[in-house]
Amino acid sequence: MNEENVSFEELLNNSMQMNKKLEKITEGTVIDISNEGEIFVDLNYKADGIVPKSEYSYDENADPKKELKAGDKIKVEVLKLNDGQGNVLLSCKKLKSEELRKQFEDKVNNGEIFEEKVSEVVEKGLIVNKYGIRIFIPNSLSCGQKDRIRFKVIECNIKEHKVVGSAKIVVDEERKKREDEFWNSAEVGKEYEGIVSSISSYGAFIDINGVQGLLHISEISWNRDAKVQDILSQGQKIKVKIKELDKENKRFKLSYDGKGEDPWSKVNHNVGDIVKVTIKKFMPFGAFAEIDEGIDGLIHISQICEQRISKPEEKLQIGQEVNAKIINIDQEKKKIELSIKELEGTSSEYSSIDSK
C-alpha cells in the first residue's frame, strides 16, 4: 500500500503503536502456534510477541497447541522488548502457575480427589506433580499404589513447598460410603454376589462391597464332615443371601444356594427299617453314622452292643460299614437314632459288628 493511500486513522494507530509502552503484565491475542509449541502473540504494539514453549508452563506435560488456538486472548509477562530477532520475548509461566495454583487450592479446599501418575519414588514415599506443584505421599498413606494414584491433599502450604497427599483417606472414605450403602439397604432374604475373603474351620467370610458376613459351614454343605476348603476357595465369587441381620451391631449371617436341596426332604425311611450305614465320627456318648448322603444318625453308646463299653472305639472303626436299625426319627429336629444292639443275635444277614 502506498503511503499516500494510507488513511489518517491508520497513520495515527501506527504512531500510537510505535510509541505505546508495554506493561510488565499485558494481554494479547494468539496469532499462531508453531509445531514446536511457540506462541505468536499480537500485543497491539510495534512488534509481535513470542512465548517459547519453555516459557508456557511449569507443567512439562502442558501443550499449548491443545490448550490454545488463534484468536484466543492470553495474559503474558514481558521479559524482553527485543529477543534479538525483533520480537517481544514473553512468558506465561508465572501467571499460569499462579492461576493453576489458585485452582489447585480451590480443589483442595473442596476436598476433591486427584488422580495422577507417580513421577518419582523416593525412600519414604511417592512424588506426584500437579500443575507444577510437587506433592509428597508417604508410604504409610499410599495404600501400596505405585503407578497411578488417587489421593486427597491433607496438608497444603505451597509457599513453603509442603504439600502432602493421602491415598488412604480416599480408600477409607469410599469404604465407609460402600458400608453405609450396604447397611441402609440390607434386609433378610436379599441376594448378593460376594467374594470369599477368608476360610476357617467353621465357615467362610464373604466380602459384600467391603462388608464381611459369615457363611457358616452348616450353610455350605449338608455333610457334617465337609471341609470348607474342599468346597470354596479364597477369592471365589458366589451368590449368597442374608439369613440373619443385626444392624445395631453390624453383623449378619449368610446362606448359600450352592448348598443344594435339603436331603431331609428326601428321607424315605421309617422306624424299624434296617439300613446299612457308615461310621463317620466318634463322640464320648456314641457314634455318628451316615445313612444317606447328608443324613446322619446317632448310635448311642448304649445301642452299640449288649456288653457295657466305655467308648465307641472299642467296637467300631471310622469308615466301617454296619447294619443298624432305625429306632427313632425326629423330622422336625432332623435327628435319627440307630441301634446295632437290637440286631445282635439275628441272622447273618443283619449281623453288624465284626469281632475284633
C-alpha positions in Angstrom: 0.0 0.0 0.0 1.4 3.4 -1.0 1.9 5.9 1.9 -0.3 8.4 0.0 -3.2 6.0 0.2 -2.8 5.3 3.9 -5.7 7.0 5.9 -5.0 9.4 8.7 -6.6 7.0 11.1 -4.2 4.2 10.2 -1.2 6.5 10.5 -2.4 7.6 13.9 -2.9 4.0 15.1 0.6 3.0 13.8 2.1 6.0 15.5 0.4 5.1 18.8 1.6 1.5 18.5 5.2 2.7 17.9 5.0 4.9 21.0 3.0 2.5 23.1 4.6 1.5 26.3 4.1 -2.2 27.1 3.1 -3.0 30.7 5.0 -5.7 32.5 1.8 -7.8 32.5 -0.3 -7.4 29.5 -2.9 -9.2 27.4 -2.6 -10.1 23.7 -4.2 -12.2 21.0 -2.8 -15.5 19.8 -1.8 -15.3 16.2 -0.4 -18.7 15.6 1.2 -21.7 17.4 4.2 -23.4 15.8 4.7 -27.2 15.8 7.4 -26.6 18.4 4.9 -25.0 20.7 5.9 -21.4 20.3 3.0 -19.0 20.7 3.0 -15.8 18.5 1.0 -13.0 20.1 -0.4 -9.7 18.8 0.3 -7.2 21.5 -1.1 -4.2 19.6 2.5 -3.0 19.6 5.1 -2.2 17.1 6.4 -5.8 17.3 4.6 -9.1 17.9 5.4 -11.1 21.0 6.6 -14.7 21.2 6.1 -17.2 24.1 8.7 -20.0 23.8 7.5 -23.5 24.7 9.8 -23.4 27.7 8.0 -20.3 29.0 4.5 -21.6 28.6 4.1 -23.6 31.8 5.9 -25.2 34.7 3.9 -28.3 33.8 6.1 -30.2 31.3 3.1 -32.0 30.0 1.2 -28.8 29.2 0.7 -28.5 25.4 -0.2 -25.0 24.1 -1.5 -26.5 20.8 -4.1 -28.4 22.7 -5.0 -25.6 25.1 -5.0 -22.6 22.7 -6.0 -21.5 19.2 -5.6 -18.5 17.0 -7.9 -15.6 18.2 -7.7 -16.6 21.9 -6.9 -13.9 24.4 -3.8 -14.6 26.5 -2.3 -12.9 29.5 1.5 -12.7 29.4 4.5 -11.2 31.2 7.0 -9.2 29.2 10.6 -10.5 29.7 12.4 -8.5 26.9 11.2 -5.9 24.4 13.6 -7.4 21.8 14.6 -11.1 21.8 17.3 -10.3 19.3 15.1 -11.1 16.3 12.7 -8.2 16.6 10.1 -9.9 18.7 9.0 -9.2 22.3 10.0 -12.1 24.5 7.1 -13.2 26.6 6.3 -15.7 29.3 3.1 -17.3 30.7 4.8 -19.4 33.3 4.4 -17.3 36.4 0.9 -16.1 35.5 -0.3 -19.6 34.5 1.3 -21.0 37.6 -0.5 -18.5 39.9 -3.8 -19.2 38.1 -3.3 -23.0 38.4 -2.2 -22.8 42.0 -5.4 -20.9 42.8 -7.4 -23.6 41.0 -5.4 -26.3 42.9 -6.1 -24.6 46.3 -9.8 -24.3 45.5 -9.9 -28.0 44.7 -8.1 -28.9 47.9 -10.5 -26.8 49.9 -13.4 -28.6 48.2 -12.0 -32.0 49.2 -11.5 -33.0 45.5 -10.0 -36.4 44.7 -6.9 -36.2 42.4 -5.7 -39.0 40.1 -2.2 -38.6 38.8 0.8 -40.6 37.5 3.5 -41.1 40.1 6.5 -39.1 38.8 9.1 -40.3 41.4 9.5 -43.0 44.0 11.6 -41.9 47.0 12.7 -43.7 50.1 9.8 -42.5 52.3 7.0 -42.3 49.7 5.9 -41.1 46.3 6.2 -37.8 44.5 3.3 -36.6 42.3 3.3 -33.4 40.1 0.1 -31.4 39.7 0.1 -28.0 38.0 3.9 -28.0 38.6 3.3 -28.5 42.3 5.3 -31.3 43.9 3.0 -33.4 46.2 4.5 -35.9 48.7 2.6 -39.0 49.6 4.1 -41.0 52.5 4.4 -44.8 52.1 2.0 -45.2 55.1 -0.7 -43.2 53.2 -0.1 -44.6 49.7 -2.1 -47.9 50.1 0.6 -49.7 48.0 -0.2 -47.8 44.8 2.9 -47.2 42.7 2.0 -46.2 39.1 -1.1 -44.1 39.1 -2.6 -42.9 42.4 -5.9 -41.5 43.6 -5.4 -39.1 46.6 -6.6 -36.1 48.5 -4.3 -33.3 49.8 -4.3 -33.3 53.6 -1.7 -30.5 54.0 -1.2 -27.6 51.6 1.5 -25.0 52.1 2.7 -24.2 48.5 4.9 -21.3 49.6 6.9 -23.5 51.9 6.8 -26.4 49.4 5.0 -28.6 51.9 2.1 -30.3 50.1 1.1 -33.8 51.4 -1.3 -36.2 49.9 -3.1 -39.3 51.1 -4.5 -42.3 49.2 -5.6 -43.9 52.4 -8.2 -41.2 53.2 -9.8 -41.8 49.8 -9.8 -45.6 50.3 -11.3 -45.2 53.8 -14.0 -42.7 52.7 -15.0 -44.9 49.8 -15.1 -48.0 52.0 -17.3 -46.1 54.5 -19.6 -45.0 51.7 -20.0 -48.6 50.5 -20.6 -49.8 54.0 -23.3 -47.1 54.7 -25.0 -48.0 51.4 -25.0 -51.7 52.3 -26.4 -51.2 55.8 -29.0 -48.8 54.6 -30.4 -51.3 52.1 -29.6 -54.7 53.7 -32.5 -56.9 54.6 -33.1 -60.6 55.4 -33.5 -62.6 52.2 -31.7 -60.1 50.0 -29.3 -61.7 47.5 -25.8 -60.5 46.8 -22.8 -61.6 44.8 -19.9 -61.8 47.3 -16.2 -62.8 47.3 -14.8 -65.4 49.6 -12.3 -63.3 51.6 -11.1 -65.9 54.2 -11.7 -69.5 55.2 -11.7 -71.1 58.6 -12.7 -74.5 60.1 -16.2 -73.2 61.0 -17.0 -71.4 57.7 -16.1 -68.6 55.3 -16.2 -64.8 55.5 -17.8 -63.3 52.4 -17.0 -59.7 51.3 -20.0 -57.8 50.0 -18.9 -54.3 48.9 -16.3 -54.1 51.6 -18.6 -55.5 54.4 -17.8 -59.0 55.8 -20.5 -61.6 56.6 -20.2 -65.1 58.0 -21.2 -68.1 55.9 -21.2 -70.9 58.5 -20.1 -74.4 57.4 -23.6 -75.6 58.2 -24.8 -73.3 55.4 -22.2 -74.5 52.9 -22.9 -78.3 53.0 -25.4 -80.7 54.4 -22.5 -83.1 55.1 -21.4 -82.6 58.7 -17.9 -83.8 57.9 -17.4 -81.4 54.9 -14.4 -79.1 54.9 -14.9 -75.6 53.7 -11.7 -75.5 51.7 -12.9 -78.5 49.7 -16.0 -76.6 48.6 -14.9 -72.9 48.4 -11.7 -71.1 47.7 -10.4 -67.7 48.6 -11.3 -65.1 46.0 -14.1 -67.1 44.6 -17.3 -65.2 43.7 -20.5 -66.8 45.0 -24.2 -65.8 45.4 -25.4 -65.6 48.9 -28.5 -64.4 50.8 -28.7 -62.6 54.2 -30.1 -65.2 56.7 -29.7 -63.2 59.9 -29.2 -59.4 60.3 -28.1 -57.3 63.3 -27.9 -53.7 62.0 -27.3 -52.3 65.5 -24.1 -54.4 66.0 -23.4 -54.5 62.3 -23.3 -58.3 62.0 -25.0 -60.7 59.6 -25.0 -64.3 58.6 -25.5 -65.7 55.2 -26.9 -68.7 53.4 -25.6 -70.3 50.2 -27.8 -71.7 47.4 -24.8 -73.9 46.3 -25.5 -76.0 49.4 -28.2 -77.7 47.4 -31.5 -79.2 48.4 -32.1 -80.3 52.0 -31.5 -84.1 51.9 -34.1 -84.4 54.8 -36.8 -83.5 52.2 -36.0 -86.8 50.5 -35.8 -89.1 53.6 -37.6 -92.3 52.8 -37.1 -94.3 56.0 -39.3 -95.4 58.8 -38.8 -96.5 62.4 -38.0 -100.2 62.3 -36.1 -100.1 59.0 -32.7 -101.8 58.9 -30.2 -99.8 57.0 -26.5 -100.1 56.0 -24.6 -97.2 57.5 -21.0 -95.9 57.5 -19.4 -94.9 60.8 -18.3 -91.2 60.4 -17.5 -89.7 63.8 -17.0 -90.8 67.4 -18.2 -88.8 70.5 -18.0 -89.8 74.1 -21.7 -90.6 74.1 -21.7 -92.6 70.9 -21.0 -92.7 67.1 -22.5 -90.8 64.2 -23.1 -92.9 61.1 -24.1 -91.8 57.6 -27.3 -93.3 56.4 -27.6 -91.4 53.1 -25.6 -88.5 51.7 -26.1 -85.6 54.1 -28.2 -87.7 56.5 -26.5 -88.9 59.7 -27.9 -91.0 62.6 -26.7 -91.3 66.2 -25.8 -94.7 67.6 -25.8 -94.1 71.3 -23.1 -95.9 73.2 -25.8 -98.0 74.9 -27.1 -99.1 71.5 -23.8 -100.3 70.1 -23.7 -103.8 71.7 -25.1 -105.8 74.6 -22.0 -105.6 76.7 -21.1 -102.4 78.5 -18.3 -100.4 76.8 -16.6 -97.1 77.8 -16.2 -95.7 74.4 -17.5 -96.5 70.9 -14.0 -97.1 69.5 -13.9 -100.4 71.4 -16.4 -101.9 68.9 -16.4 -99.6 65.9 -14.0 -98.1 63.4 -14.2 -94.9 61.3 -15.3 -95.8 57.8 -16.7 -99.2 58.9 -20.0 -100.2 57.2 -22.5 -101.9 59.6 -26.2 -102.7 59.6 -28.3 -100.7 62.1 -32.0 -100.4 63.0 -33.8 -97.1 63.0 -35.4 -96.8 66.4 -36.5 -93.1 66.2 -37.0 -90.4 63.6 -37.5 -86.7 64.6 -38.2 -85.0 61.3 -38.6 -81.5 62.9 -35.2 -81.6 64.7 -33.6 -83.6 61.8 -32.4 -86.4 64.1 -32.4 -90.2 63.6 -31.5 -92.7 66.3 -30.0 -96.0 65.4 -29.3 -99.3 67.2 -26.9 -102.0 66.4 -27.6 -103.8 69.6 -31.2 -104.7 68.6 -29.8 -106.7 65.6 -27.5 -108.8 67.7 -28.5 -112.4 67.7 -30.4 -112.1 64.4 -29.5 -113.9 61.2 -26.1 -113.3 59.5 -28.0 -111.1 57.0 -28.3 -108.5 59.8 -25.1 -109.1 61.8 -23.4 -105.8 62.1 -20.1 -105.8 64.0 -17.2 -107.9 63.2 -15.4 -109.3 66.2 -12.0 -107.8 66.9 
